Amino acid sequence: MASQLNHLHELTMRIAQNIDMADVDELLELVECRDHVINSLQSISLSEDERTLLVEINKYDSLITSRMTILMEEAAQGLEKIAKTKLQKQSYEKMYAGESYFFDKKE
């Protein structure tokens, strides 16, 4: 268990130090690691050192959560932009009937 906690601690520290550059993949890795550690913690008791490590990891929760929120909002804005573009394209295409024909005339 100590090695899992150490890995989680190192991963948390690395992401926290470069939080502005953290991308979705790094944060996903962190969430998966945390999930794995939490599932493992349910069946064992922790030593004092492990508890201290968990408290230190917990200090960075708000920082990491705020970065996740920023990335989520950016993704939502991107999806909204795509949806608007698609809607504009559809409305533009509806204005022109598919039954019209154009003939080129050479002069």
N, C-alpha and C positions, 0 to 999 in steps of 0.2 A: 504494500500500500504506500509505503514511503516513496518509492520510485515514481509511482503515479502522481502523487502529490507534488513531488519535486518537478516533474515534467510540467504539470499544470502551473506551478508557480513560475517556472522559467518562461513558459509560453505567455502567461499573463504579464510578466514583467517586460518581455520583448514587445508585446503589442502595446502596452501602456507607454513605453518609452517613445514609440513611433506612432502614437494614436492617430495623428493627422494623416498618416500614410497607410494606415491599416485598411485593407480591402476586404471585400465580402468573404473571400476564400479563407483568409487568416482568421476572421471572426467566426466563421463556420467551424473551422478546426478547433478553435477555443471552446465553442459551445459543445461540440461533440466530446472533447476531452473532459469538460466539466460534467457533462451528462454521465460519462463513463465513471468518473470519480465518485459522483453522487450515488450512483447505483451500487458501487463497491462499498461506500461508507455505511450503507444501511445495515450491513451484516457484521460489522466489526466495531470494536471500541478503539478510540484514538489515544495516542500518547500525547503528552503535553506539547512536545515539539510539533507534532502534526496539527494540533489545534492552533498553535501559534501561526503556523504556515497558512492555515485556512483563514484566520483572521486577517493576515496580511494580504492574501488574495482577495478577500472580501472588500478591502479598502478601495480597490480599483473598479468595483462594480459600476458605480455611477458614471465614471469616465468612459468605460467601455460601452455601457448602455446608451450613453449620449451619442457616441460615434455610430452605433448601430441604428439609432433613430435618424441621424443625419443621412446615412446611406439608404435607409428605407424611404425617407422623404424624397431623396434624389431619384430613386427608382420609380416612385409613384409619379413624380413629375415627368420622367421620361416616358412612362406608360401613357400618361395623360396626353403628352405631346403626340405620341404615335396615334392615339385614338382620334385626336383632333385632325391630324393630317389625313387619316383614313376617311373620316367623315367628310372633310372638304373635298377629297378626291372623289368620293361617291356622289356628292351633290353636284360636282362639276360634270361628272360623267352622265348623270341623269338629265342634265340640261340638253344634251345632244342625243338625238335618237340614233339608234343603231341602223336605222333604215335609210339614212341619208347617204348620198353618193357624191363624190367629187370627181370632176373630169378636168384633166390638165389640157390646156389648149396651147399649142406651140404657135408662136407668131414669127 
